Amino acid sequence: MREWTYEGLMQELTKTAETKILLVVLDGLGGLPISEIGGKTELEASKKPNLDELAKSSMLGLLEPVLPGISPGSSAGHFALFGYDPLRYYVGRGVLEALGIGFPLQEGDVAIRANFATAQYEGNQPIIVDRRAGRPKTEETERLCAELKNAISEIDGVQILIEPVKEHRFVIVLRGEGLGEGVRDTDPQVTGRPPLTPQPEPDNPENRRTAEIAVKLIERTAEVLRSEPKANYVLLRGFAKRPNWVSFSELYKLNACCIAVYPMYRGLAQLVGMKVLDFEGDTIADEIAALKSVWNDYDFFFLHIKPTDSRGEDGNWQGKIAVIEEFDKNLPDILALKPDVLAITGDHSTPATYRAHSWHPVPVLLHSRWVIPDPEVKGFGERTCAKGTLGRIPSKFLMSLLLAHAERLERYQA
Amino acid sequence: MREWTYEGLMQELTKTAETKILLVVLDGLGGLPISEIGGKTELEASKKPNLDELAKSSMLGLLEPVLPGISPGSSAGHFALFGYDPLRYYVGRGVLEALGIGFPLQEGDVAIRANFATAQYEGNQPIIVDRRAGRPKTEETERLCAELKNAISEIDGVQILIEPVKEHRFVIVLRGEGLGEGVRDTDPQVTGRPPLTPQPEPDNPENRRTAEIAVKLIERTAEVLRSEPKANYVLLRGFAKRPNWVSFSELYKLNACCIAVYPMYRGLAQLVGMKVLDFEGDTIADEIAALKSVWNDYDFFFLHIKPTDSRGEDGNWQGKIAVIEEFDKNLPDILALKPDVLAITGDHSTPATYRAHSWHPVPVLLHSRWVIPDPEVKGFGERTCAKGTLGRIPSKFLMSLLLAHAERLERYQA
């Protein structure tokens, strides 16, 4: 007896159609009650006549990104929305760091999160005394990376690519044949200890090759940085390759397009095989203009709006409300495109009172001609969604719901 | 690709913190409408001003202990609340019977549920004519167990421990080296047949050793009981060892304490590695006094209140209401401890009209500074919970919710 997996079902049942699906992700949409505004959440308190009107003819519900109580990172939240179970599909930290700066990872590349650190030498033995080299400014890290880049471009036939990220963090990418990702971190996690050696996971010559390159790379960087007062050493973490997952088009027979400003989300969309659109500007209106410009070219659109999350992380509930209200003003332009299926949701909650990604399930609004609206619903909010006709479902099932409402799924079994 | 399990996630993501979590289990809390009181349930009909007030600033929901339609035993209901999936974590009947009388099972012990039975001999062949020996009174079983204990303390180097339970039931524990638990029941399940021999599961010398001891034990007990008019034979069932599961502290990094009066629940808490508190008295007030006395010593507290279930099993809805009202009167003393996270729920439902454990999901109230209360909620009851903002979730996910609200979980993936 074979048990159908969700992915298997999707590949088996999806069919092409003329319908268009639009998934709008207001990053970190969900919030918590705020006492200063009478216990309303950011979403509830927003003046959003268009969203509230749309809610009356839509189904509302709550999406659970991972499991109850689990606060997802950006990757987990998005993979879930794309229908990729985040407990099975996840990527290593090196890859996420590279995606975050928009680094164009190629197949076979090994991406590494690197830190500048401070070492003191006891004879030839480095001892890590500051794991973050006193947290250099980003410009300083840019200068240090430029020096490393100048000095080191290749080791044993492997190309060494170096890019700054932020403060003490940068990315190193190893590009070459036969490199494995199974290599342990060199960060000792505590100060006063020597760095760890980059241990390969056993019985794999590809991991061994990566580890050998890493050993030489560490030596070379230490030479280059020898005269730096603080950032004189490099710690390596999160060795990872870009995964080679079943693509959006293979899974769903969709021709999908991503409209996002931030590199991380563009990278996540690329990982599942979406076309990532280049466009001018970075406002919500700019994104919608870009959406409009390619409306005829694709049948699935992932529109990512970042500042809801950023304001939430800053604890700025007024700012988060303003972003939601700005989106609401632009909503008529989206509706004018007449998507057959429209979902408006988040990848996770970022309550401004909590100032971080949280575990609270995320409000979702699903609009299509095939929904069952609730006549009592007055608007789009956490509590109307908690009682919504869509119920509370794992985020990963949003994709099959979108496909169903777009009449893109065959019946399961006769 | 490795799929994260719930247990794996918990071990990976939990972190220590200064917060305190209190889980109050009103055993068998859930009920059904009672026509004599206008169709209200026991919980709905209770006068419980403190609980109703607390509900207004909490999240309400329903917990599903096992699966829809499945009525859990006490062990399954509690394992689920402790975050141990009851479809994966369960213990043999011998162990449950031993826990039920507070028998201090040691690692390696094989616990057996035993029945006194009546045998008639055809030559040397016993034929079971009453599988419960006419249901002797508990005092009679105590006398019989004392006789067995006097006569049999050891077989082939294995210590034989015998303790009465109730009516025809008692517990036998085999304590010694190299004993397996894979031995079949000897109860023929119908009368008029010989007892079964204790068959070891194949290819395991430890099971064979237990079976050999069991054969001799049955012969010895039959000799001792030879002159008894009814209870002249012993049937053995549910050979089981105490399992060695990942502990509460390993899973959650919690220092957990159990406050319970009944041996069974104390035993269940011990199985997952909680410290079980000894204290004076057996009322709800006594339990709360005990809770108060150790409030500074632990960070997780499991407070078990039994009589809601007992009254439900008796069909005594007035009695069950009285227990809920007694708990309500004591609630201010609990709230005065200011737990960071407080959950009030049951391990299963025991509707007084049904007079048994039932499959109905269990009302739950979750209180912390990070909840989304429903302004329309007027009180704590099955129907307010069915519409609650917490939704309906498997009981096993209550633990990750408690940990999240206590800020004891790291984010999943970057």
Interface residues (C-beta under 8 A of the other chain):
Chain A: L32 P33 G39 T41 L62 V66 L67 P68 G69 I70 S71 P72 G73 S74 S75 A76 D85 P86 L87 R88 Y89 Y90 R93 L96 E97 P351 Y354 A356 H357 S358 W359 H360 P361 E382 R383 A386 K387 G391 R392
Chain B: M1 E3 W4 Y6 L9 L13 W370 I372 P373 D374 P375 K387 G388 T389 G391 R392 I393 F397 L398 M399 S400 L401 L402 L403 A404 H405 L409 R411 Y412 Q413 A414
